[in-house]
Amino acid sequence: MNLVSLEDNLYICHTPSATGKATPAYSSIQPLQNMGTPLNCILLIDDDEPTNFLNRLTLEQAGCARHIRIAQSGQEALDYLQDATPRPDLIFLDINMPAMDGWEFLERYRHLPAARKADIVLIMLTTSLNPDDEIRTLAIPEVAGFEHKPLGQEQLDVLLRKYFA
C-alpha cells in the first residue's frame, strides 16, 4: 500500500486489486468529537524530524490544539519552558535523544518553578521496547504516561479523553 497524497483529512492509498492493478482505498480520519475546547498548546520534544512531522500531522488532523510547538532537543525544550508562550498543556517527550536525553530532561524539568510546570501533562512517547524504561517512567511523578511511537489517532483520542475530558 503506497500513500499517494493527503487532502482534507483523507488519505488516498493505492492497494492491489484482484487483477493486480492499483485501486484507490479511502480512509477518513475524523477530528475528535465532543472533546470541547482544544488545548492551547502541545509541545513535542524529539530530535527526529520525520517523527515530528508525523506527530504534528496527527495532532493537526485531530484539531486538538491551537498551537503545536516542536523542540528538537531537551535543552531547547527547557529554554522554551522557561518563557513558554503559549505554555503547553501537554508534552510528548522522547527518551533517546543526543546530548540531553529524556531522562536528563526530566531531571532538569523537576527544577523548573512550579508555576512553569503547573497542570502540564507529560507523556513519554518513545520507540523503546525496553520494559525497564516503562518501569522507570512510572516511578517519576512528573510523567503521566508511557506510549509507543508513532502517535496514532486512536492513541491520541484515549490520552486526550483520559487527561482533558
TORFI-361905 format. One line per field, with one value per residue (C-alpha): residue number from 1; x, y, z. Coordinates in Angstrom, 1 decimal, m for minus. Example, Ala and Ser with C-alpha at 12.3 -4.5 7.8 and 13.67 -1.06 7.14 Angstrom:
# TORFI-361905
resi: [1_2]
px: [12.3_13.7]
py: [m4.5_m1.1]
pz: [7.8_7.1]
This chain:
# TORFI-361905
resi: [1_2_3_4_5_6_7_8_9_10_11_12_13_14_15_16_17_18_19_20_21_22_23_24_25_26_27_28_29_30_31_32_33_34_35_36_37_38_39_40_41_42_43_44_45_46_47_48_49_50_51_52_53_54_55_56_57_58_59_60_61_62_63_64_65_66_67_68_69_70_71_72_73_74_75_76_77_78_79_80_81_82_83_84_85_86_87_88_89_90_91_92_93_94_95_96_97_98_99_100_101_102_103_104_105_106_107_108_109_110_111_112_113_114_115_116_117_118_119_120_121_122_123_124_125_126_127_128_129_130_131_132_133_134_135_136_137_138_139_140_141_142_143_144_145_146_147_148_149_150_151_152_153_154_155_156_157_158_159_160_161_162_163_164_165]
px: [0.0_1.5_0.4_m0.1_m1.4_m3.1_m6.1_m8.6_m8.1_m8.4_m5.7_m5.6_m3.8_m3.3_m4.0_m3.6_m6.9_m7.6_m6.4_m3.1_m4.0_m3.9_m7.3_m7.8_m8.7_m10.1_m9.7_m11.1_m9.6_m12.2_m11.3_m12.1_m15.7_m17.1_m13.7_m14.8_m12.3_m9.0_m5.8_m3.9_m0.6_1.1_4.9_6.7_10.2_12.0_15.2_13.8_12.3_10.2_8.7_7.9_6.3_4.1_3.2_2.3_0.2_m1.7_m2.3_m3.4_m5.8_m7.3_m7.8_m7.0_m4.6_m4.5_m0.7_1.8_5.4_8.4_11.7_14.4_16.4_15.9_17.8_15.6_12.5_13.8_14.6_11.1_9.5_11.4_9.4_6.8_4.2_2.0_2.6_1.9_m1.0_0.6_4.2_5.2_8.8_11.2_13.6_16.5_18.0_21.6_23.2_20.3_18.1_14.6_15.9_18.2_15.4_13.2_15.9_16.2_12.4_11.9_13.9_11.7_9.5_6.2_4.3_6.1_5.0_1.5_m1.1_1.2_0.5_3.8_3.8_6.9_6.5_9.2_10.3_11.9_10.8_12.9_10.5_12.9_12.2_8.5_9.0_11.4_8.9_6.1_8.2_8.6_5.8_6.0_5.3_1.7_2.1_4.3_3.3_5.0_5.6_4.3_1.4_m1.8_m5.3_m6.8_m3.9_m4.3_m8.0_m7.6_m4.9_m7.0_m10.1_m8.2_m6.4_m8.5_m12.2]
py: [0.0_3.3_6.7_9.0_12.2_13.8_16.1_17.4_14.7_12.0_9.5_8.3_5.0_2.5_m1.1_m4.0_m5.4_m9.0_m8.1_m6.8_m3.2_m0.5_0.8_3.7_2.9_5.7_6.2_9.3_10.5_12.4_15.2_14.3_14.7_16.1_17.0_20.5_23.4_22.4_22.5_25.8_24.2_20.8_20.5_17.7_17.0_14.8_15.1_13.1_15.4_12.7_11.7_15.3_15.7_12.7_13.5_17.1_15.8_13.5_16.4_18.8_16.3_15.8_19.5_19.1_22.1_25.8_25.6_22.8_23.6_21.4_21.2_19.1_18.7_18.6_21.8_23.6_22.4_23.6_27.0_27.2_26.2_29.0_31.6_29.5_31.5_29.7_27.4_23.8_21.8_18.5_17.5_14.4_13.5_11.1_9.1_8.6_11.9_13.0_15.5_15.6_12.5_12.3_11.2_14.2_16.5_15.2_15.8_19.4_19.8_18.9_22.1_24.5_26.8_25.1_27.8_26.8_23.1_23.6_21.4_20.2_16.5_14.9_11.7_9.7_8.9_6.5_3.7_2.0_m1.6_m1.9_m2.8_m1.1_2.2_1.9_0.8_3.7_6.1_5.0_5.9_9.5_11.7_14.3_11.7_10.8_8.0_5.9_5.5_4.0_5.8_6.7_8.7_7.4_8.9_6.3_6.6_10.4_10.1_7.9_10.2_13.4_11.8_10.5_13.7_16.5_15.5]
pz: [0.0_m1.1_0.2_m2.7_m1.3_1.6_1.0_3.5_6.1_3.5_2.9_m0.7_m1.0_m3.7_m2.9_m5.3_m6.6_m7.6_m11.1_m9.8_m10.7_m8.1_m6.9_m4.5_m0.9_1.2_5.0_6.5_9.8_11.8_14.3_17.9_18.7_22.0_23.3_24.0_23.7_22.0_24.2_24.0_23.2_22.7_22.9_21.0_22.3_19.8_17.7_14.8_12.1_10.3_13.7_14.5_11.0_11.5_15.1_14.1_11.3_13.6_16.1_13.3_11.9_15.3_15.7_19.4_19.9_19.0_18.9_18.3_19.2_18.5_20.4_18.8_22.0_25.7_26.2_23.5_25.4_28.7_27.2_25.7_29.1_30.9_29.0_27.3_25.3_24.9_27.9_26.9_28.3_27.0_26.4_24.4_25.3_23.5_25.6_23.2_22.0_21.6_24.0_26.5_26.6_28.0_31.4_31.8_30.6_33.4_36.0_34.9_34.4_38.1_39.0_36.9_39.0_39.9_38.0_34.8_35.2_36.7_35.1_32.3_31.4_30.3_28.3_27.3_23.6_22.5_20.3_23.3_23.8_26.9_29.8_32.2_30.6_31.2_34.8_35.4_33.8_36.0_39.1_38.0_39.4_36.7_34.0_33.4_30.9_28.6_25.0_21.9_18.7_16.3_17.8_16.3_16.2_18.5_20.9_20.9_21.4_24.5_26.0_25.5_26.9_29.9_30.8_29.4_29.0]
